[in-house]
Amino acid sequence: MAQRRPFARPAAPGTRPAAAVVLASALLLAACQGNPDSWGTGVVKQSDAFGDYSETVVNIPRPTAGPRQFQCAGPFAPNTSAVNIAADFGQANVVTGNIISPDGSTSPGLVLLPNDPALSLEIAWKDAIDMVNPRRVAFTESSAWSVNGIAIGSTLADLEKANGKPFRVQGFGGNGGGVVADWRGGRLGNLGGGCTLGVQLALSATASDQSTARLSGPRSIASSDATLRAAAPTVGVFWVNYR
C-alpha cells in the first residue's frame, strides 16, 4: 500500500454522539503498548438511578479468542467518518493510503490496524476528500473478522446456510473469477445498514483440471452445481459494500 501516513485530522466539535446515560462506553483507545493482548485503555462512563456519575478506566481486550463479528453499525455505520474511526480505535492505529478496489483501481482510503493482518481493515469512501460515508470495507486474506458467520475458509454450504438459499457465482479465472454474482434475494445481499457482502471463492488445490476447466470462463454457475460442489471452493477474499 503506497504512501501510508498516520491519520491526524482533528475532530470537529459535535462530530461524536453524546454518551448514553446508562453504562455507555466511550472507548478512547490508545496505541497498544505493553500488553500484546490489548488495544489500549478506555473510559467507561456510568450513571446510576440516583444520578451518581463515575468513570472507570478499563483495558480494551484484543479479540484473539475467535473471529470478530463485523456489522455496518457503530464505528462502521453508513454515516461514519475517518474522524470517528480514529476516535474509536486511536489515531496510532489508523493510517491513510491508496486502497485497491476489487476491479484493480485505487482510491484514497483508510487502513485500520495496518500492522495486524488478522484484524486490519481497508475502508474506501464515497467522499474520499473528507473521508466520510464508507463505500466499501475490505478484509485481508488472513482476516479473523467474519460477517454474518462468513469468514476466510467458509464453504459453499456455509454460504448457502448464511444466505438462506442458493446463489450464483461467476466463472473462475481472470478478473472477478469466483466472485458471487447474485445472492438471489438472500440474507447476504441485505446485511442491514444498507450493506451487502462481497465474496470471491477460491477453488480447492485438489480440484481436478477437468473440473477447473468446466468452471472457468465467462459463465454464471449455481451454487448447487455438482461440479462446483465437487471442486470444494472456499472463501478466499470477502468485503462489505455500502449502498
Biotite code that builds the C-alpha atoms (Angstrom):
import biotite.structure as struc

atoms = struc.array([
    struc.Atom([0.000, 0.000, 0.000], chain_id="A", res_id=1, res_name="MET", atom_name="CA", element="C"),
    struc.Atom([1.588, 3.267, -1.131], chain_id="A", res_id=2, res_name="ALA", atom_name="CA", element="C"),
    struc.Atom([2.255, 6.398, 0.898], chain_id="A", res_id=3, res_name="GLN", atom_name="CA", element="C"),
    struc.Atom([0.624, 5.455, 4.176], chain_id="A", res_id=4, res_name="ARG", atom_name="CA", element="C"),
    struc.Atom([0.698, 8.121, 6.849], chain_id="A", res_id=5, res_name="ARG", atom_name="CA", element="C"),
    struc.Atom([-0.855, 8.383, 10.308], chain_id="A", res_id=6, res_name="PRO", atom_name="CA", element="C"),
    struc.Atom([-4.332, 9.863, 10.299], chain_id="A", res_id=7, res_name="PHE", atom_name="CA", element="C"),
    struc.Atom([-4.268, 13.008, 12.399], chain_id="A", res_id=8, res_name="ALA", atom_name="CA", element="C"),
    struc.Atom([-7.278, 15.079, 11.349], chain_id="A", res_id=9, res_name="ARG", atom_name="CA", element="C"),
    struc.Atom([-8.680, 16.840, 14.447], chain_id="A", res_id=10, res_name="PRO", atom_name="CA", element="C"),
    struc.Atom([-12.272, 16.044, 15.297], chain_id="A", res_id=11, res_name="ALA", atom_name="CA", element="C"),
    struc.Atom([-14.619, 18.966, 14.745], chain_id="A", res_id=12, res_name="ALA", atom_name="CA", element="C"),
    struc.Atom([-16.934, 19.970, 17.608], chain_id="A", res_id=13, res_name="PRO", atom_name="CA", element="C"),
    struc.Atom([-20.110, 17.936, 17.630], chain_id="A", res_id=14, res_name="GLY", atom_name="CA", element="C"),
    struc.Atom([-18.877, 15.116, 15.426], chain_id="A", res_id=15, res_name="THR", atom_name="CA", element="C"),
    struc.Atom([-19.148, 12.487, 18.175], chain_id="A", res_id=16, res_name="ARG", atom_name="CA", element="C"),
    struc.Atom([-22.511, 11.410, 19.589], chain_id="A", res_id=17, res_name="PRO", atom_name="CA", element="C"),
    struc.Atom([-23.283, 12.172, 23.223], chain_id="A", res_id=18, res_name="ALA", atom_name="CA", element="C"),
    struc.Atom([-22.667, 9.357, 25.688], chain_id="A", res_id=19, res_name="ALA", atom_name="CA", element="C"),
    struc.Atom([-25.720, 7.341, 26.726], chain_id="A", res_id=20, res_name="ALA", atom_name="CA", element="C"),
    struc.Atom([-26.925, 7.816, 30.313], chain_id="A", res_id=21, res_name="VAL", atom_name="CA", element="C"),
    struc.Atom([-26.683, 4.189, 31.478], chain_id="A", res_id=22, res_name="VAL", atom_name="CA", element="C"),
    struc.Atom([-23.486, 2.141, 31.135], chain_id="A", res_id=23, res_name="LEU", atom_name="CA", element="C"),
    struc.Atom([-22.242, 3.790, 27.941], chain_id="A", res_id=24, res_name="ALA", atom_name="CA", element="C"),
    struc.Atom([-18.700, 3.116, 26.755], chain_id="A", res_id=25, res_name="SER", atom_name="CA", element="C"),
    struc.Atom([-16.685, 5.969, 25.340], chain_id="A", res_id=26, res_name="ALA", atom_name="CA", element="C"),
    struc.Atom([-13.793, 3.912, 24.028], chain_id="A", res_id=27, res_name="LEU", atom_name="CA", element="C"),
    struc.Atom([-10.971, 6.382, 23.708], chain_id="A", res_id=28, res_name="LEU", atom_name="CA", element="C"),
    struc.Atom([-8.462, 3.824, 22.515], chain_id="A", res_id=29, res_name="LEU", atom_name="CA", element="C"),
    struc.Atom([-4.725, 4.426, 22.561], chain_id="A", res_id=30, res_name="ALA", atom_name="CA", element="C"),
    struc.Atom([-1.994, 2.610, 20.682], chain_id="A", res_id=31, res_name="ALA", atom_name="CA", element="C"),
    struc.Atom([-1.307, -0.795, 22.149], chain_id="A", res_id=32, res_name="CYS", atom_name="CA", element="C"),
    struc.Atom([1.895, -0.634, 24.151], chain_id="A", res_id=33, res_name="GLN", atom_name="CA", element="C"),
    struc.Atom([3.000, -3.246, 26.649], chain_id="A", res_id=34, res_name="GLY", atom_name="CA", element="C"),
    struc.Atom([0.185, -5.790, 26.796], chain_id="A", res_id=35, res_name="ASN", atom_name="CA", element="C"),
    struc.Atom([0.094, -7.618, 23.413], chain_id="A", res_id=36, res_name="PRO", atom_name="CA", element="C"),
    struc.Atom([-3.480, -8.782, 24.075], chain_id="A", res_id=37, res_name="ASP", atom_name="CA", element="C"),
    struc.Atom([-4.859, -5.258, 24.432], chain_id="A", res_id=38, res_name="SER", atom_name="CA", element="C"),
    struc.Atom([-5.834, -2.442, 22.093], chain_id="A", res_id=39, res_name="TRP", atom_name="CA", element="C"),
    struc.Atom([-5.141, 0.014, 24.917], chain_id="A", res_id=40, res_name="GLY", atom_name="CA", element="C"),
    struc.Atom([-7.364, 1.571, 27.562], chain_id="A", res_id=41, res_name="THR", atom_name="CA", element="C"),
    struc.Atom([-10.765, 3.191, 27.514], chain_id="A", res_id=42, res_name="GLY", atom_name="CA", element="C"),
    struc.Atom([-13.127, 5.006, 29.844], chain_id="A", res_id=43, res_name="VAL", atom_name="CA", element="C"),
    struc.Atom([-16.500, 3.543, 30.831], chain_id="A", res_id=44, res_name="VAL", atom_name="CA", element="C"),
    struc.Atom([-18.886, 6.294, 31.907], chain_id="A", res_id=45, res_name="LYS", atom_name="CA", element="C"),
    struc.Atom([-21.745, 5.278, 34.185], chain_id="A", res_id=46, res_name="GLN", atom_name="CA", element="C"),
    struc.Atom([-24.741, 6.930, 35.821], chain_id="A", res_id=47, res_name="SER", atom_name="CA", element="C"),
    struc.Atom([-26.972, 5.065, 38.255], chain_id="A", res_id=48, res_name="ASP", atom_name="CA", element="C"),
    struc.Atom([-30.665, 5.562, 39.009], chain_id="A", res_id=49, res_name="ALA", atom_name="CA", element="C"),
    struc.Atom([-29.810, 8.193, 41.630], chain_id="A", res_id=50, res_name="PHE", atom_name="CA", element="C"),
    struc.Atom([-27.801, 10.297, 39.215], chain_id="A", res_id=51, res_name="GLY", atom_name="CA", element="C"),
    struc.Atom([-24.417, 9.425, 40.687], chain_id="A", res_id=52, res_name="ASP", atom_name="CA", element="C"),
    struc.Atom([-21.752, 9.569, 37.986], chain_id="A", res_id=53, res_name="TYR", atom_name="CA", element="C"),
    struc.Atom([-18.484, 7.684, 37.766], chain_id="A", res_id=54, res_name="SER", atom_name="CA", element="C"),
    struc.Atom([-15.722, 6.948, 35.284], chain_id="A", res_id=55, res_name="GLU", atom_name="CA", element="C"),
    struc.Atom([-13.687, 3.748, 35.214], chain_id="A", res_id=56, res_name="THR", atom_name="CA", element="C"),
    struc.Atom([-10.538, 3.173, 33.169], chain_id="A", res_id=57, res_name="VAL", atom_name="CA", element="C"),
    struc.Atom([-10.697, -0.299, 31.640], chain_id="A", res_id=58, res_name="VAL", atom_name="CA", element="C"),
    struc.Atom([-8.471, -2.424, 29.448], chain_id="A", res_id=59, res_name="ASN", atom_name="CA", element="C"),
    struc.Atom([-9.780, -2.970, 25.919], chain_id="A", res_id=60, res_name="ILE", atom_name="CA", element="C"),
    struc.Atom([-9.049, -6.622, 25.071], chain_id="A", res_id=61, res_name="PRO", atom_name="CA", element="C"),
    struc.Atom([-7.750, -7.561, 21.683], chain_id="A", res_id=62, res_name="ARG", atom_name="CA", element="C"),
    struc.Atom([-10.142, -10.094, 20.051], chain_id="A", res_id=63, res_name="PRO", atom_name="CA", element="C"),
    struc.Atom([-7.858, -13.128, 19.929], chain_id="A", res_id=64, res_name="THR", atom_name="CA", element="C"),
    struc.Atom([-10.352, -15.771, 21.064], chain_id="A", res_id=65, res_name="ALA", atom_name="CA", element="C"),
    struc.Atom([-12.101, -16.062, 17.710], chain_id="A", res_id=66, res_name="GLY", atom_name="CA", element="C"),
    struc.Atom([-13.338, -14.265, 14.612], chain_id="A", res_id=67, res_name="PRO", atom_name="CA", element="C"),
    struc.Atom([-14.504, -10.710, 15.183], chain_id="A", res_id=68, res_name="ARG", atom_name="CA", element="C"),
    struc.Atom([-18.042, -10.002, 14.025], chain_id="A", res_id=69, res_name="GLN", atom_name="CA", element="C"),
    struc.Atom([-18.336, -7.071, 11.605], chain_id="A", res_id=70, res_name="PHE", atom_name="CA", element="C"),
    struc.Atom([-21.545, -5.056, 11.394], chain_id="A", res_id=71, res_name="GLN", atom_name="CA", element="C"),
    struc.Atom([-22.481, -1.929, 9.458], chain_id="A", res_id=72, res_name="CYS", atom_name="CA", element="C"),
    struc.Atom([-23.130, -0.120, 12.720], chain_id="A", res_id=73, res_name="ALA", atom_name="CA", element="C"),
    struc.Atom([-21.262, 1.795, 15.406], chain_id="A", res_id=74, res_name="GLY", atom_name="CA", element="C"),
    struc.Atom([-17.838, 2.888, 14.117], chain_id="A", res_id=75, res_name="PRO", atom_name="CA", element="C"),
    struc.Atom([-18.661, 1.249, 10.760], chain_id="A", res_id=76, res_name="PHE", atom_name="CA", element="C"),
    struc.Atom([-22.147, 2.739, 10.295], chain_id="A", res_id=77, res_name="ALA", atom_name="CA", element="C"),
    struc.Atom([-23.058, 4.101, 6.836], chain_id="A", res_id=78, res_name="PRO", atom_name="CA", element="C"),
    struc.Atom([-22.621, 7.687, 8.080], chain_id="A", res_id=79, res_name="ASN", atom_name="CA", element="C"),
    struc.Atom([-19.296, 7.174, 9.857], chain_id="A", res_id=80, res_name="THR", atom_name="CA", element="C"),
    struc.Atom([-16.115, 9.084, 9.093], chain_id="A", res_id=81, res_name="SER", atom_name="CA", element="C"),
    struc.Atom([-12.357, 8.755, 9.429], chain_id="A", res_id=82, res_name="ALA", atom_name="CA", element="C"),
    struc.Atom([-12.560, 11.101, 12.417], chain_id="A", res_id=83, res_name="VAL", atom_name="CA", element="C"),
    struc.Atom([-14.986, 8.772, 14.189], chain_id="A", res_id=84, res_name="ASN", atom_name="CA", element="C"),
    struc.Atom([-12.917, 5.657, 13.490], chain_id="A", res_id=85, res_name="ILE", atom_name="CA", element="C"),
    struc.Atom([-9.715, 7.352, 14.679], chain_id="A", res_id=86, res_name="ALA", atom_name="CA", element="C"),
    struc.Atom([-11.500, 8.401, 17.873], chain_id="A", res_id=87, res_name="ALA", atom_name="CA", element="C"),
    struc.Atom([-12.788, 4.869, 18.472], chain_id="A", res_id=88, res_name="ASP", atom_name="CA", element="C"),
    struc.Atom([-9.574, 2.964, 17.762], chain_id="A", res_id=89, res_name="PHE", atom_name="CA", element="C"),
    struc.Atom([-6.864, 5.554, 18.386], chain_id="A", res_id=90, res_name="GLY", atom_name="CA", element="C"),
    struc.Atom([-5.018, 7.645, 15.816], chain_id="A", res_id=91, res_name="GLN", atom_name="CA", element="C"),
    struc.Atom([-1.916, 5.475, 16.142], chain_id="A", res_id=92, res_name="ALA", atom_name="CA", element="C"),
    struc.Atom([-3.967, 2.530, 14.825], chain_id="A", res_id=93, res_name="ASN", atom_name="CA", element="C"),
    struc.Atom([-5.200, 4.342, 11.707], chain_id="A", res_id=94, res_name="VAL", atom_name="CA", element="C"),
    struc.Atom([-3.318, 5.392, 8.563], chain_id="A", res_id=95, res_name="VAL", atom_name="CA", element="C"),
    struc.Atom([-4.317, 6.777, 5.185], chain_id="A", res_id=96, res_name="THR", atom_name="CA", element="C"),
    struc.Atom([-3.245, 5.294, 1.876], chain_id="A", res_id=97, res_name="GLY", atom_name="CA", element="C"),
    struc.Atom([-4.354, 4.141, -1.557], chain_id="A", res_id=98, res_name="ASN", atom_name="CA", element="C"),
    struc.Atom([-6.978, 1.393, -1.356], chain_id="A", res_id=99, res_name="ILE", atom_name="CA", element="C"),
    struc.Atom([-7.154, -1.197, -4.127], chain_id="A", res_id=100, res_name="ILE", atom_name="CA", element="C"),
    struc.Atom([-10.691, -1.962, -5.321], chain_id="A", res_id=101, res_name="SER", atom_name="CA", element="C"),
    struc.Atom([-11.813, -5.444, -6.440], chain_id="A", res_id=102, res_name="PRO", atom_name="CA", element="C"),
    struc.Atom([-11.601, -4.227, -10.055], chain_id="A", res_id=103, res_name="ASP", atom_name="CA", element="C"),
    struc.Atom([-7.953, -3.221, -9.577], chain_id="A", res_id=104, res_name="GLY", atom_name="CA", element="C"),
    struc.Atom([-8.493, 0.548, -9.431], chain_id="A", res_id=105, res_name="SER", atom_name="CA", element="C"),
    struc.Atom([-7.210, 2.609, -6.496], chain_id="A", res_id=106, res_name="THR", atom_name="CA", element="C"),
    struc.Atom([-8.668, 5.408, -4.404], chain_id="A", res_id=107, res_name="SER", atom_name="CA", element="C"),
    struc.Atom([-7.678, 7.275, -1.224], chain_id="A", res_id=108, res_name="PRO", atom_name="CA", element="C"),
    struc.Atom([-8.817, 5.424, 1.865], chain_id="A", res_id=109, res_name="GLY", atom_name="CA", element="C"),
    struc.Atom([-8.200, 4.493, 5.465], chain_id="A", res_id=110, res_name="LEU", atom_name="CA", element="C"),
    struc.Atom([-6.412, 1.439, 6.873], chain_id="A", res_id=111, res_name="VAL", atom_name="CA", element="C"),
    struc.Atom([-7.360, 0.341, 10.370], chain_id="A", res_id=112, res_name="LEU", atom_name="CA", element="C"),
    struc.Atom([-4.800, -1.653, 12.396], chain_id="A", res_id=113, res_name="LEU", atom_name="CA", element="C"),
    struc.Atom([-2.353, -1.858, 9.473], chain_id="A", res_id=114, res_name="PRO", atom_name="CA", element="C"),
    struc.Atom([0.230, -3.853, 11.431], chain_id="A", res_id=115, res_name="ASN", atom_name="CA", element="C"),
    struc.Atom([-2.142, -6.696, 12.317], chain_id="A", res_id=116, res_name="ASP", atom_name="CA", element="C"),
    struc.Atom([-3.193, -8.657, 9.187], chain_id="A", res_id=117, res_name="PRO", atom_name="CA", element="C"),
    struc.Atom([-5.766, -10.649, 11.157], chain_id="A", res_id=118, res_name="ALA", atom_name="CA", element="C"),
    struc.Atom([-7.635, -7.514, 12.228], chain_id="A", res_id=119, res_name="LEU", atom_name="CA", element="C"),
    struc.Atom([-6.701, -4.964, 9.567], chain_id="A", res_id=120, res_name="SER", atom_name="CA", element="C"),
    struc.Atom([-9.481, -3.337, 7.513], chain_id="A", res_id=121, res_name="LEU", atom_name="CA", element="C"),
    struc.Atom([-9.282, -1.153, 4.409], chain_id="A", res_id=122, res_name="GLU", atom_name="CA", element="C"),
    struc.Atom([-12.019, 1.454, 4.069], chain_id="A", res_id=123, res_name="ILE", atom_name="CA", element="C"),
    struc.Atom([-12.815, 3.236, 0.795], chain_id="A", res_id=124, res_name="ALA", atom_name="CA", element="C"),
    struc.Atom([-15.039, 6.322, 0.989], chain_id="A", res_id=125, res_name="TRP", atom_name="CA", element="C"),
    struc.Atom([-17.886, 7.749, -1.054], chain_id="A", res_id=126, res_name="LYS", atom_name="CA", element="C"),
    struc.Atom([-16.395, 11.149, -0.198], chain_id="A", res_id=127, res_name="ASP", atom_name="CA", element="C"),
    struc.Atom([-12.657, 10.485, -0.407], chain_id="A", res_id=128, res_name="ALA", atom_name="CA", element="C"),
    struc.Atom([-11.743, 14.131, 0.265], chain_id="A", res_id=129, res_name="ILE", atom_name="CA", element="C"),
    struc.Atom([-13.476, 14.491, 3.635], chain_id="A", res_id=130, res_name="ASP", atom_name="CA", element="C"),
    struc.Atom([-13.283, 10.725, 4.311], chain_id="A", res_id=131, res_name="MET", atom_name="CA", element="C"),
    struc.Atom([-16.930, 10.286, 5.226], chain_id="A", res_id=132, res_name="VAL", atom_name="CA", element="C"),
    struc.Atom([-19.552, 7.659, 4.340], chain_id="A", res_id=133, res_name="ASN", atom_name="CA", element="C"),
    struc.Atom([-17.896, 4.299, 3.587], chain_id="A", res_id=134, res_name="PRO", atom_name="CA", element="C"),
    struc.Atom([-18.214, 2.820, 0.123], chain_id="A", res_id=135, res_name="ARG", atom_name="CA", element="C"),
    struc.Atom([-16.501, -0.475, 0.866], chain_id="A", res_id=136, res_name="ARG", atom_name="CA", element="C"),
    struc.Atom([-14.702, -2.237, 3.719], chain_id="A", res_id=137, res_name="VAL", atom_name="CA", element="C"),
    struc.Atom([-12.231, -4.922, 2.627], chain_id="A", res_id=138, res_name="ALA", atom_name="CA", element="C"),
    struc.Atom([-10.676, -7.663, 4.756], chain_id="A", res_id=139, res_name="PHE", atom_name="CA", element="C"),
    struc.Atom([-7.284, -9.325, 4.367], chain_id="A", res_id=140, res_name="THR", atom_name="CA", element="C"),
    struc.Atom([-6.731, -12.892, 3.166], chain_id="A", res_id=141, res_name="GLU", atom_name="CA", element="C"),
    struc.Atom([-5.768, -13.864, 6.725], chain_id="A", res_id=142, res_name="SER", atom_name="CA", element="C"),
    struc.Atom([-8.581, -11.935, 8.387], chain_id="A", res_id=143, res_name="SER", atom_name="CA", element="C"),
    struc.Atom([-10.072, -13.033, 11.711], chain_id="A", res_id=144, res_name="ALA", atom_name="CA", element="C"),
    struc.Atom([-13.213, -10.955, 11.078], chain_id="A", res_id=145, res_name="TRP", atom_name="CA", element="C"),
    struc.Atom([-16.478, -12.528, 9.987], chain_id="A", res_id=146, res_name="SER", atom_name="CA", element="C"),
    struc.Atom([-19.701, -11.151, 8.513], chain_id="A", res_id=147, res_name="VAL", atom_name="CA", element="C"),
    struc.Atom([-22.940, -12.964, 9.377], chain_id="A", res_id=148, res_name="ASN", atom_name="CA", element="C"),
    struc.Atom([-20.853, -16.028, 10.161], chain_id="A", res_id=149, res_name="GLY", atom_name="CA", element="C"),
    struc.Atom([-18.891, -15.899, 6.886], chain_id="A", res_id=150, res_name="ILE", atom_name="CA", element="C"),
    struc.Atom([-15.098, -15.754, 7.105], chain_id="A", res_id=151, res_name="ALA", atom_name="CA", element="C"),
    struc.Atom([-11.964, -16.788, 5.246], chain_id="A", res_id=152, res_name="ILE", atom_name="CA", element="C"),
    struc.Atom([-12.292, -20.514, 4.523], chain_id="A", res_id=153, res_name="GLY", atom_name="CA", element="C"),
    struc.Atom([-16.105, -20.666, 4.662], chain_id="A", res_id=154, res_name="SER", atom_name="CA", element="C"),
    struc.Atom([-17.558, -23.320, 2.339], chain_id="A", res_id=155, res_name="THR", atom_name="CA", element="C"),
    struc.Atom([-20.410, -23.308, -0.178], chain_id="A", res_id=156, res_name="LEU", atom_name="CA", element="C"),
    struc.Atom([-22.598, -24.944, 2.452], chain_id="A", res_id=157, res_name="ALA", atom_name="CA", element="C"),
    struc.Atom([-21.689, -22.207, 4.951], chain_id="A", res_id=158, res_name="ASP", atom_name="CA", element="C"),
    struc.Atom([-22.598, -19.528, 2.421], chain_id="A", res_id=159, res_name="LEU", atom_name="CA", element="C"),
    struc.Atom([-25.918, -21.135, 1.486], chain_id="A", res_id=160, res_name="GLU", atom_name="CA", element="C"),
    struc.Atom([-26.840, -21.505, 5.157], chain_id="A", res_id=161, res_name="LYS", atom_name="CA", element="C"),
    struc.Atom([-25.984, -17.881, 5.970], chain_id="A", res_id=162, res_name="ALA", atom_name="CA", element="C"),
    struc.Atom([-27.735, -16.665, 2.814], chain_id="A", res_id=163, res_name="ASN", atom_name="CA", element="C"),
    struc.Atom([-30.823, -18.788, 3.388], chain_id="A", res_id=164, res_name="GLY", atom_name="CA", element="C"),
    struc.Atom([-30.841, -20.044, -0.199], chain_id="A", res_id=165, res_name="LYS", atom_name="CA", element="C"),
    struc.Atom([-28.575, -20.932, -3.155], chain_id="A", res_id=166, res_name="PRO", atom_name="CA", element="C"),
    struc.Atom([-26.773, -18.187, -5.092], chain_id="A", res_id=167, res_name="PHE", atom_name="CA", element="C"),
    struc.Atom([-24.812, -17.737, -8.295], chain_id="A", res_id=168, res_name="ARG", atom_name="CA", element="C"),
    struc.Atom([-21.058, -17.432, -8.878], chain_id="A", res_id=169, res_name="VAL", atom_name="CA", element="C"),
    struc.Atom([-19.080, -16.031, -11.806], chain_id="A", res_id=170, res_name="GLN", atom_name="CA", element="C"),
    struc.Atom([-16.858, -18.456, -13.688], chain_id="A", res_id=171, res_name="GLY", atom_name="CA", element="C"),
    struc.Atom([-13.340, -18.841, -12.329], chain_id="A", res_id=172, res_name="PHE", atom_name="CA", element="C"),
    struc.Atom([-10.210, -17.370, -13.892], chain_id="A", res_id=173, res_name="GLY", atom_name="CA", element="C"),
    struc.Atom([-9.445, -13.748, -14.800], chain_id="A", res_id=174, res_name="GLY", atom_name="CA", element="C"),
    struc.Atom([-10.668, -10.613, -13.043], chain_id="A", res_id=175, res_name="ASN", atom_name="CA", element="C"),
    struc.Atom([-13.715, -11.305, -10.937], chain_id="A", res_id=176, res_name="GLY", atom_name="CA", element="C"),
    struc.Atom([-13.335, -15.060, -11.244], chain_id="A", res_id=177, res_name="GLY", atom_name="CA", element="C"),
    struc.Atom([-15.194, -16.882, -8.490], chain_id="A", res_id=178, res_name="GLY", atom_name="CA", element="C"),
    struc.Atom([-16.996, -13.753, -7.267], chain_id="A", res_id=179, res_name="VAL", atom_name="CA", element="C"),
    struc.Atom([-20.563, -14.226, -6.052], chain_id="A", res_id=180, res_name="VAL", atom_name="CA", element="C"),
    struc.Atom([-22.605, -12.526, -8.754], chain_id="A", res_id=181, res_name="ALA", atom_name="CA", element="C"),
    struc.Atom([-26.087, -12.759, -7.248], chain_id="A", res_id=182, res_name="ASP", atom_name="CA", element="C"),
    struc.Atom([-27.312, -13.671, -3.771], chain_id="A", res_id=183, res_name="TRP", atom_name="CA", element="C"),
    struc.Atom([-30.750, -14.289, -5.307], chain_id="A", res_id=184, res_name="ARG", atom_name="CA", element="C"),
    struc.Atom([-32.543, -12.193, -2.710], chain_id="A", res_id=185, res_name="GLY", atom_name="CA", element="C"),
    struc.Atom([-30.862, -13.959, 0.216], chain_id="A", res_id=186, res_name="GLY", atom_name="CA", element="C"),
    struc.Atom([-29.746, -12.524, 3.537], chain_id="A", res_id=187, res_name="ARG", atom_name="CA", element="C"),
    struc.Atom([-26.145, -11.869, 2.498], chain_id="A", res_id=188, res_name="LEU", atom_name="CA", element="C"),
    struc.Atom([-27.413, -9.427, -0.102], chain_id="A", res_id=189, res_name="GLY", atom_name="CA", element="C"),
    struc.Atom([-29.008, -7.324, 2.629], chain_id="A", res_id=190, res_name="ASN", atom_name="CA", element="C"),
    struc.Atom([-26.921, -7.237, 5.802], chain_id="A", res_id=191, res_name="LEU", atom_name="CA", element="C"),
    struc.Atom([-28.729, -4.290, 7.320], chain_id="A", res_id=192, res_name="GLY", atom_name="CA", element="C"),
    struc.Atom([-27.418, -0.757, 7.468], chain_id="A", res_id=193, res_name="GLY", atom_name="CA", element="C"),
    struc.Atom([-27.557, -0.623, 3.673], chain_id="A", res_id=194, res_name="GLY", atom_name="CA", element="C"),
    struc.Atom([-24.753, -3.174, 3.264], chain_id="A", res_id=195, res_name="CYS", atom_name="CA", element="C"),
    struc.Atom([-24.171, -6.252, 1.114], chain_id="A", res_id=196, res_name="THR", atom_name="CA", element="C"),
    struc.Atom([-21.495, -8.937, 1.345], chain_id="A", res_id=197, res_name="LEU", atom_name="CA", element="C"),
    struc.Atom([-18.987, -9.419, -1.453], chain_id="A", res_id=198, res_name="GLY", atom_name="CA", element="C"),
    struc.Atom([-17.220, -12.785, -1.723], chain_id="A", res_id=199, res_name="VAL", atom_name="CA", element="C"),
    struc.Atom([-14.594, -14.274, -4.016], chain_id="A", res_id=200, res_name="GLN", atom_name="CA", element="C"),
    struc.Atom([-14.254, -18.049, -3.885], chain_id="A", res_id=201, res_name="LEU", atom_name="CA", element="C"),
    struc.Atom([-11.032, -19.973, -4.419], chain_id="A", res_id=202, res_name="ALA", atom_name="CA", element="C"),
    struc.Atom([-11.040, -23.491, -5.834], chain_id="A", res_id=203, res_name="LEU", atom_name="CA", element="C"),
    struc.Atom([-9.507, -26.282, -3.801], chain_id="A", res_id=204, res_name="SER", atom_name="CA", element="C"),
    struc.Atom([-5.942, -27.220, -4.687], chain_id="A", res_id=205, res_name="ALA", atom_name="CA", element="C"),
    struc.Atom([-7.222, -30.768, -5.128], chain_id="A", res_id=206, res_name="THR", atom_name="CA", element="C"),
    struc.Atom([-9.789, -29.789, -7.787], chain_id="A", res_id=207, res_name="ALA", atom_name="CA", element="C"),
    struc.Atom([-9.188, -31.726, -10.986], chain_id="A", res_id=208, res_name="SER", atom_name="CA", element="C"),
    struc.Atom([-8.050, -29.989, -14.164], chain_id="A", res_id=209, res_name="ASP", atom_name="CA", element="C"),
    struc.Atom([-11.270, -31.149, -15.818], chain_id="A", res_id=210, res_name="GLN", atom_name="CA", element="C"),
    struc.Atom([-13.424, -29.575, -13.104], chain_id="A", res_id=211, res_name="SER", atom_name="CA", element="C"),
    struc.Atom([-11.414, -26.356, -13.184], chain_id="A", res_id=212, res_name="THR", atom_name="CA", element="C"),
    struc.Atom([-11.837, -26.122, -16.954], chain_id="A", res_id=213, res_name="ALA", atom_name="CA", element="C"),
    struc.Atom([-15.608, -26.663, -16.709], chain_id="A", res_id=214, res_name="ARG", atom_name="CA", element="C"),
    struc.Atom([-15.901, -23.936, -14.069], chain_id="A", res_id=215, res_name="LEU", atom_name="CA", element="C"),
    struc.Atom([-13.709, -21.360, -15.817], chain_id="A", res_id=216, res_name="SER", atom_name="CA", element="C"),
    struc.Atom([-14.572, -18.631, -18.263], chain_id="A", res_id=217, res_name="GLY", atom_name="CA", element="C"),
    struc.Atom([-17.435, -16.143, -18.701], chain_id="A", res_id=218, res_name="PRO", atom_name="CA", element="C"),
    struc.Atom([-20.350, -18.031, -17.219], chain_id="A", res_id=219, res_name="ARG", atom_name="CA", element="C"),
    struc.Atom([-22.717, -17.974, -14.260], chain_id="A", res_id=220, res_name="SER", atom_name="CA", element="C"),
    struc.Atom([-22.711, -21.042, -12.019], chain_id="A", res_id=221, res_name="ILE", atom_name="CA", element="C"),
    struc.Atom([-25.337, -22.044, -9.468], chain_id="A", res_id=222, res_name="ALA", atom_name="CA", element="C"),
    struc.Atom([-24.002, -22.827, -6.008], chain_id="A", res_id=223, res_name="SER", atom_name="CA", element="C"),
    struc.Atom([-25.898, -26.117, -6.259], chain_id="A", res_id=224, res_name="SER", atom_name="CA", element="C"),
    struc.Atom([-23.941, -27.160, -9.370], chain_id="A", res_id=225, res_name="ASP", atom_name="CA", element="C"),
    struc.Atom([-22.483, -30.647, -8.843], chain_id="A", res_id=226, res_name="ALA", atom_name="CA", element="C"),
    struc.Atom([-19.144, -29.819, -10.484], chain_id="A", res_id=227, res_name="THR", atom_name="CA", element="C"),
    struc.Atom([-18.752, -26.700, -8.351], chain_id="A", res_id=228, res_name="LEU", atom_name="CA", element="C"),
    struc.Atom([-19.526, -28.609, -5.171], chain_id="A", res_id=229, res_name="ARG", atom_name="CA", element="C"),
    struc.Atom([-17.043, -31.337, -6.071], chain_id="A", res_id=230, res_name="ALA", atom_name="CA", element="C"),
    struc.Atom([-14.340, -28.677, -6.564], chain_id="A", res_id=231, res_name="ALA", atom_name="CA", element="C"),
    struc.Atom([-14.903, -27.623, -2.917], chain_id="A", res_id=232, res_name="ALA", atom_name="CA", element="C"),
    struc.Atom([-14.275, -23.863, -3.235], chain_id="A", res_id=233, res_name="PRO", atom_name="CA", element="C"),
    struc.Atom([-13.923, -21.780, -0.087], chain_id="A", res_id=234, res_name="THR", atom_name="CA", element="C"),
    struc.Atom([-13.992, -18.056, 0.652], chain_id="A", res_id=235, res_name="VAL", atom_name="CA", element="C"),
    struc.Atom([-10.611, -16.605, -0.306], chain_id="A", res_id=236, res_name="GLY", atom_name="CA", element="C"),
    struc.Atom([-11.461, -12.904, -0.027], chain_id="A", res_id=237, res_name="VAL", atom_name="CA", element="C"),
    struc.Atom([-14.502, -11.001, 1.204], chain_id="A", res_id=238, res_name="PHE", atom_name="CA", element="C"),
    struc.Atom([-15.624, -7.405, 1.611], chain_id="A", res_id=239, res_name="TRP", atom_name="CA", element="C"),
    struc.Atom([-18.675, -5.335, 2.515], chain_id="A", res_id=240, res_name="VAL", atom_name="CA", element="C"),
    struc.Atom([-20.256, -2.885, 0.077], chain_id="A", res_id=241, res_name="ASN", atom_name="CA", element="C"),
    struc.Atom([-22.331, 0.095, 1.240], chain_id="A", res_id=242, res_name="TYR", atom_name="CA", element="C"),
    struc.Atom([-25.257, 1.215, -0.899], chain_id="A", res_id=243, res_name="ARG", atom_name="CA", element="C"),
])
